[in-house]
């Protein structure tokens, strides 16, 4: 398997959109910004690792300057159709491996090539292990979940805006959120909190509280929509739940 590598120059500015015929493993050592792709923008920062599959148009757009180490390989385990992101560990083992591998590949001697192959296997295993941890260790997931929990009763809560503030693409963030929250998307998690709260109100007050008020307290602006969502989830309408409680 042929491997090759490049290193951006220090203080590189925005990089034009381009694609490769190989997988590209990007390790960002300096700068912050986003990797532009057709699938959305993916933030980068020092210690960020991105695996870009073949054929995907992409280009780094930094906030100022950036530097990264790029390793290219024709195959990557569990071949993906979208960009995959993860972070280095606290000891920066990923950066050490990436830079050693890159130096070895750029040297090009027979001895270096043999060493590079073993380094690549170690780097590949490291990246795969970090991808397995990436979603569960994405701090923005916890931040968004906390905001949902704090504001789920607010009918004006702007969930898309909160997600957009993380600077991750909506699709990528949704996948990370699902991985950490038992397969629930952010929208499903918000709905579950609202419906669980509706259950508690209906259990406590029964017919003493009108369905419209229950809907309002749970963050639903439209009581008819609330009733439909509740019935789809619980198998009976809020009014039927009140009758059941009254019996």
BATOR-24270 format. One record per residue (C-alpha): x, y, z; residue number from 1. Coordinates in nm, 2 decimals, padded with zeros to 4 digits, always signed. Layout:
residues N
ATOM       u       v       w  seq
ATOM       X       Y       Z  NUM
...
END
This chain:
residues 247
ATOM       u       v       w  seq
ATOM  +00.00  +00.00  +00.00    1
ATOM  +00.15  +00.33  -00.11    2
ATOM  +00.16  +00.61  +00.15    3
ATOM  +00.26  +00.97  +00.11    4
ATOM  +00.24  +01.29  +00.32    5
ATOM  +00.26  +01.67  +00.31    6
ATOM  +00.30  +01.94  +00.57    7
ATOM  +00.15  +02.29  +00.52    8
ATOM  +00.39  +02.58  +00.56    9
ATOM  +00.37  +02.78  +00.88   10
ATOM  +00.11  +03.06  +00.86   11
ATOM  -00.09  +02.91  +00.57   12
ATOM  -00.40  +03.10  +00.49   13
ATOM  -00.73  +02.96  +00.34   14
ATOM  -00.68  +02.65  +00.12   15
ATOM  -00.89  +02.61  -00.20   16
ATOM  -01.14  +02.34  -00.24   17
ATOM  -00.99  +02.02  -00.37   18
ATOM  -01.02  +01.64  -00.35   19
ATOM  -00.80  +01.33  -00.35   20
ATOM  -00.81  +00.98  -00.48   21
ATOM  -00.69  +00.85  -00.14   22
ATOM  -00.80  +00.89  +00.22   23
ATOM  -00.65  +01.19  +00.38   24
ATOM  -00.58  +01.20  +00.75   25
ATOM  -00.54  +01.57  +00.86   26
ATOM  -00.38  +01.66  +01.19   27
ATOM  -00.40  +02.03  +01.28   28
ATOM  -00.11  +02.15  +01.48   29
ATOM  -00.19  +02.53  +01.47   30
ATOM  -00.48  +02.75  +01.41   31
ATOM  -00.86  +02.73  +01.44   32
ATOM  -01.13  +02.75  +01.17   33
ATOM  -01.34  +02.52  +00.96   34
ATOM  -01.29  +02.25  +00.70   35
ATOM  -01.53  +02.34  +00.43   36
ATOM  -01.70  +02.04  +00.27   37
ATOM  -02.02  +01.98  +00.07   38
ATOM  -02.15  +01.80  +00.38   39
ATOM  -02.11  +02.12  +00.59   40
ATOM  -01.83  +02.29  +00.78   41
ATOM  -01.64  +02.10  +01.04   42
ATOM  -01.44  +02.30  +01.30   43
ATOM  -01.07  +02.24  +01.35   44
ATOM  -00.83  +02.34  +01.62   45
ATOM  -00.49  +02.23  +01.75   46
ATOM  -00.51  +01.85  +01.82   47
ATOM  -00.81  +01.80  +01.58   48
ATOM  -00.78  +01.49  +01.35   49
ATOM  -01.00  +01.47  +01.04   50
ATOM  -01.03  +01.17  +00.81   51
ATOM  -01.14  +01.28  +00.46   52
ATOM  -01.26  +01.00  +00.22   53
ATOM  -01.16  +01.00  -00.15   54
ATOM  -01.35  +01.23  -00.38   55
ATOM  -01.48  +01.47  -00.12   56
ATOM  -01.43  +01.84  -00.20   57
ATOM  -01.27  +02.01  +00.10   58
ATOM  -01.06  +02.31  +00.20   59
ATOM  -00.94  +02.46  +00.52   60
ATOM  -01.07  +02.81  +00.61   61
ATOM  -00.88  +02.93  +00.92   62
ATOM  -00.97  +03.22  +01.14   63
ATOM  -00.62  +03.35  +01.07   64
ATOM  -00.34  +03.10  +01.00   65
ATOM  -00.31  +02.73  +01.03   66
ATOM  -00.07  +02.44  +00.99   67
ATOM  -00.15  +02.07  +00.95   68
ATOM  +00.02  +01.74  +00.88   69
ATOM  -00.15  +01.53  +00.61   70
ATOM  -00.10  +01.16  +00.55   71
ATOM  -00.26  +00.99  +00.25   72
ATOM  -00.34  +00.62  +00.21   73
ATOM  -00.56  +00.43  -00.04   74
ATOM  -00.74  +00.23  +00.23   75
ATOM  -00.88  +00.31  +00.57   76
ATOM  -01.06  +00.05  +00.80   77
ATOM  -01.44  +00.08  +00.80   78
ATOM  -01.43  +00.30  +00.49   79
ATOM  -01.66  +00.60  +00.54   80
ATOM  -01.85  +00.82  +00.30   81
ATOM  -01.82  +01.13  +00.51   82
ATOM  -01.55  +01.32  +00.70   83
ATOM  -01.49  +01.18  +01.05   84
ATOM  -01.35  +01.39  +01.33   85
ATOM  -01.17  +01.31  +01.66   86
ATOM  -00.93  +01.47  +01.90   87
ATOM  -00.58  +01.39  +02.01   88
ATOM  -00.53  +01.27  +02.37   89
ATOM  -00.38  +01.49  +02.65   90
ATOM  -00.03  +01.36  +02.58   91
ATOM  -00.05  +01.45  +02.21   92
ATOM  +00.05  +01.10  +02.10   93
ATOM  -00.14  +01.16  +01.78   94
ATOM  +00.08  +01.46  +01.69   95
ATOM  +00.40  +01.27  +01.77   96
ATOM  +00.30  +00.98  +01.55   97
ATOM  +00.18  +01.21  +01.27   98
ATOM  +00.50  +01.41  +01.26   99
ATOM  +00.73  +01.11  +01.29  100
ATOM  +00.53  +00.94  +01.01  101
ATOM  +00.54  +01.24  +00.79  102
ATOM  +00.92  +01.29  +00.83  103
ATOM  +00.98  +00.93  +00.75  104
ATOM  +00.77  +00.94  +00.44  105
ATOM  +00.93  +01.26  +00.32  106
ATOM  +01.28  +01.12  +00.37  107
ATOM  +01.20  +00.84  +00.12  108
ATOM  +01.48  +00.60  +00.19  109
ATOM  +01.42  +00.22  +00.19  110
ATOM  +01.50  +00.21  +00.57  111
ATOM  +01.26  +00.50  +00.63  112
ATOM  +00.99  +00.34  +00.42  113
ATOM  +01.00  +00.02  +00.63  114
ATOM  +00.99  +00.23  +00.95  115
ATOM  +00.71  +00.45  +00.80  116
ATOM  +00.49  +00.14  +00.74  117
ATOM  +00.51  +00.04  +01.11  118
ATOM  +00.45  +00.40  +01.22  119
ATOM  +00.14  +00.42  +00.99  120
ATOM  -00.01  +00.11  +01.14  121
ATOM  +00.04  +00.26  +01.49  122
ATOM  -00.11  +00.60  +01.37  123
ATOM  -00.40  +00.43  +01.20  124
ATOM  -00.48  +00.23  +01.52  125
ATOM  -00.45  +00.55  +01.73  126
ATOM  -00.69  +00.74  +01.50  127
ATOM  -00.94  +00.46  +01.50  128
ATOM  -00.94  +00.44  +01.88  129
ATOM  -00.99  +00.81  +01.91  130
ATOM  -01.28  +00.80  +01.65  131
ATOM  -01.44  +00.54  +01.88  132
ATOM  -01.42  +00.79  +02.17  133
ATOM  -01.48  +01.11  +01.96  134
ATOM  -01.85  +01.15  +01.99  135
ATOM  -01.87  +01.05  +02.36  136
ATOM  -01.60  +01.31  +02.44  137
ATOM  -01.73  +01.60  +02.23  138
ATOM  -01.78  +01.87  +02.50  139
ATOM  -02.03  +02.06  +02.28  140
ATOM  -02.27  +01.77  +02.30  141
ATOM  -02.29  +01.81  +02.68  142
ATOM  -02.32  +02.18  +02.65  143
ATOM  -02.62  +02.15  +02.40  144
ATOM  -02.78  +01.88  +02.61  145
ATOM  -02.76  +02.11  +02.92  146
ATOM  -02.91  +02.40  +02.73  147
ATOM  -03.20  +02.18  +02.61  148
ATOM  -03.26  +02.06  +02.97  149
ATOM  -03.26  +02.42  +03.10  150
ATOM  -03.49  +02.56  +02.83  151
ATOM  -03.72  +02.28  +02.71  152
ATOM  -04.03  +02.45  +02.85  153
ATOM  -03.96  +02.76  +02.64  154
ATOM  -04.16  +02.75  +02.32  155
ATOM  -03.92  +03.00  +02.17  156
ATOM  -03.61  +02.79  +02.24  157
ATOM  -03.39  +02.81  +01.93  158
ATOM  -03.24  +02.46  +01.91  159
ATOM  -03.10  +02.50  +01.55  160
ATOM  -02.94  +02.82  +01.66  161
ATOM  -02.78  +02.65  +01.96  162
ATOM  -02.64  +02.38  +01.74  163
ATOM  -02.52  +02.63  +01.49  164
ATOM  -02.32  +02.80  +01.76  165
ATOM  -02.11  +02.49  +01.81  166
ATOM  -01.97  +02.55  +01.45  167
ATOM  -02.03  +02.18  +01.36  168
ATOM  -02.25  +02.10  +01.07  169
ATOM  -02.60  +02.01  +01.17  170
ATOM  -02.56  +01.65  +01.03  171
ATOM  -02.23  +01.59  +01.20  172
ATOM  -02.34  +01.72  +01.53  173
ATOM  -02.66  +01.51  +01.51  174
ATOM  -02.46  +01.20  +01.47  175
ATOM  -02.23  +01.29  +01.76  176
ATOM  -02.54  +01.37  +01.98  177
ATOM  -02.71  +01.04  +01.89  178
ATOM  -02.39  +00.84  +01.98  179
ATOM  -02.39  +01.00  +02.33  180
ATOM  -02.77  +01.00  +02.40  181
ATOM  -02.90  +00.65  +02.33  182
ATOM  -02.96  +00.71  +01.96  183
ATOM  -03.18  +01.03  +02.02  184
ATOM  -03.13  +01.33  +01.80  185
ATOM  -03.12  +01.67  +01.96  186
ATOM  -03.48  +01.73  +01.84  187
ATOM  -03.59  +01.39  +01.98  188
ATOM  -03.42  +01.46  +02.31  189
ATOM  -03.60  +01.79  +02.34  190
ATOM  -03.94  +01.63  +02.25  191
ATOM  -03.88  +01.35  +02.51  192
ATOM  -03.82  +01.61  +02.79  193
ATOM  -04.13  +01.79  +02.70  194
ATOM  -04.35  +01.48  +02.68  195
ATOM  -04.21  +01.34  +03.01  196
ATOM  -04.29  +01.67  +03.17  197
ATOM  -04.64  +01.65  +03.02  198
ATOM  -04.68  +01.31  +03.18  199
ATOM  -04.59  +01.45  +03.52  200
ATOM  -04.84  +01.73  +03.49  201
ATOM  -05.12  +01.50  +03.37  202
ATOM  -05.05  +01.26  +03.65  203
ATOM  -05.05  +01.53  +03.91  204
ATOM  -05.34  +01.75  +03.80  205
ATOM  -05.55  +01.52  +03.58  206
ATOM  -05.86  +01.71  +03.45  207
ATOM  -05.79  +02.00  +03.69  208
ATOM  -05.55  +02.14  +03.43  209
ATOM  -05.67  +02.21  +03.07  210
ATOM  -05.48  +02.04  +02.79  211
ATOM  -05.39  +02.38  +02.65  212
ATOM  -05.22  +02.48  +02.97  213
ATOM  -05.03  +02.15  +02.98  214
ATOM  -04.91  +02.22  +02.63  215
ATOM  -04.80  +02.57  +02.71  216
ATOM  -04.61  +02.46  +03.02  217
ATOM  -04.43  +02.20  +02.83  218
ATOM  -04.31  +02.43  +02.55  219
ATOM  -04.57  +02.36  +02.29  220
ATOM  -04.73  +02.67  +02.13  221
ATOM  -05.01  +02.47  +01.95  222
ATOM  -05.22  +02.25  +02.18  223
ATOM  -05.35  +02.05  +01.88  224
ATOM  -05.00  +01.97  +01.77  225
ATOM  -04.91  +01.88  +02.13  226
ATOM  -05.20  +01.64  +02.15  227
ATOM  -05.10  +01.48  +01.82  228
ATOM  -04.74  +01.44  +01.93  229
ATOM  -04.84  +01.31  +02.27  230
ATOM  -05.08  +01.05  +02.12  231
ATOM  -04.82  +00.93  +01.87  232
ATOM  -04.57  +00.88  +02.15  233
ATOM  -04.79  +00.75  +02.43  234
ATOM  -05.07  +00.58  +02.24  235
ATOM  -05.35  +00.79  +02.39  236
ATOM  -05.43  +01.16  +02.38  237
ATOM  -05.37  +01.40  +02.67  238
ATOM  -05.75  +01.41  +02.72  239
ATOM  -05.77  +01.03  +02.74  240
ATOM  -05.48  +01.03  +02.99  241
ATOM  -05.68  +01.28  +03.20  242
ATOM  -05.98  +01.05  +03.19  243
ATOM  -05.77  +00.75  +03.28  244
ATOM  -05.63  +00.95  +03.57  245
ATOM  -05.98  +01.04  +03.68  246
ATOM  -06.08  +00.68  +03.68  247
END
